[in-house]
């Protein structure tokens, strides 16, 4: 009987934890929608609550304030993007196929998750840390994980002698990331992501091989 009671308690706690996480994700998704509609400056917990169709008090129960909600939303967005791109990269064996997969996945994610990109930009360029420094200017001890993944591909390619040693991996990483991020500004019918992807891969391949 005692064991059965413990098992029921564990199941109940797991269920409550799952529900709480699902509710938090619902609120983060609402925050993403609010950032797209109102912009960072005009977003409030009340507007997020309206988007999530919950009370403002429930938002405050899960998040200590607007800054906490924004930080958790930023972390959610970064992890979603990292999981998607790294999931494509790890399926490849060679450095060149990993590099191509990184570029393809990065552009595909941007096309499929336009709202996420806007929300990410709104937070990074408008939120400030405790010292009043905007996030995009803040110095972090930990490197961005996507940049680290890309640099690892480039360094490993040189180490394996798959890539030439005629380029600087850190500089090329900046070039590739810049080209990927710049394409976000051309979200219109006349811009072909397929052509852009093919051209970018062709140019980068010429540099690394």
Secondary structure, 3 states (H helix, E strand, C coil): CHHHHHHHHHHHHHHHHHHHHHHHHHHHHHHHHHHHHHCCCCCCHHHHHHHHCCCHHHHHHHCCCHHHHHHHHHHHHHHHHHHHHHHHHCCCCCHHHHHHHHHHHHHHHHHHCHHHHHHHHHHHHHCECCCCCEHHHCCCCCCCHHHHHHHHHHHHHHHCCCCCCCCCHHHHHHHHHHHHHHHHHHCCCCCCHHHHHHHHHHHHHHHHC
